[in-house]
């Protein structure tokens, strides 16, 4: 079992969701690999933080009225007789409320989400934030530490199936710190690390067709800016305020745009 496969299984391993043989494979790899053990320790700590300190949202009172109204409009639907579920706190009503609360939490923390791919984007948003937290907690911010783009960019050669753009933004107030490999969206990606004053910015990059203008979101106290251009998908995440993070992306985009 290699590093990438082990790391994709760690969340399920921590939650006790792996079959016995797969759990044993993970344990054998962790025993022999100090890097993945550090990754595992950080993932476990992050899981505890999210479980104990994560934001929770209570569905507001007006939601009940909206749902009842929607059921009334669906008068020909078999659901028309289920309005009684909202009378009293039986298990079905409680389960429905919990599901609605989860949906509202995702909407509140990731304002851009919507459409048929909302759940995938919400999951990826959580992965990006987890990558930021993991890099800081595991003391694994960079695999190659350098402010020289001509040192960082060649380091990725042979380690990825693409060549990430590496931009020096020192004169704009966002010096390059280095780069590393990370794992997001079921694949290895490039992570470039920048600094603004005392704040760390992780910029995750991988190939993706199409162009999309920058969109912003916030989750777990971190701000994110996402955009696509030049055959690449970019996710910037930091505890910088939203305006400063947008400034970073505005300085980055002209330099990463594919030549005409």
C-alpha positions, 0 to 999 in steps of 0.5 A: 500500500503506497502513501496516496492509497493509505491517505485516502483510507485514513478518514474511514480508518479513524472512523472505524469504517474499514473492513478488517483486512483493509484496516490491517493494511493501513496499520502495517503501512503506518507502522513503517512510514513516519510521514503517513503516521504524522499525517494520520495524527494530524487527521485524527486531531482535526477530526476531533476538533471538527467533532467538538468545535464545528459549527452547528445550525438550528433550522429556523422556525420559518422553515416549518411553515415553508415545508408545510406550504410546499406539501400543500402545493403538492396536494396530489403527491403521496406526501400530502398526508405526512404533515403530521410528522411535524406535530410532536417530536417523533423519530421521523420528524427528528431525523428530517430536522437533522437532515435539514439542519445539515443542508442549511449548514452546508449552504451557510458555509459555502455560499457559492454552492448550488445546482446538480453538483452542490454536494460534490463542491461542498465535499471538496470545500471541506477537503481543501480546508482539511488540507490547510489545517493538516499542513499546519498541524502536521508541521508539513507545510512544504516538501520543497522550501524555497522562495525561488519559483525556478526551484519550486517548479522543477521539483514537481517534475516526475511527481505529478502528471501535470506541471503546475504554474508557479508564480513569484508574488513577492513584490505584491506582498505574497512571497512564495514559501515553497510547495508540496504534494497533497491529495484532493478530489481523489488525486494527487495535486500540487500545493503551493504555499504563500505567506502574507505577513503572518498568514499562510495561504495554501494554493491547491492546483490540478488540471481541469478544463474550462474557465470560471471566474473567482468565487468565494466561500468560508468554512471553519474560520477559513476563507476560500477563493476558487477559480478555473483558467488555462486548463487548471483548477485553483483553490486558495485557502487561508485565515486571511480576511476575504478582501486580502485573499481576493487581492492575492487571487487578483495578483495571481490570475494574470500570471497563470493565464494560458498564453493566447 
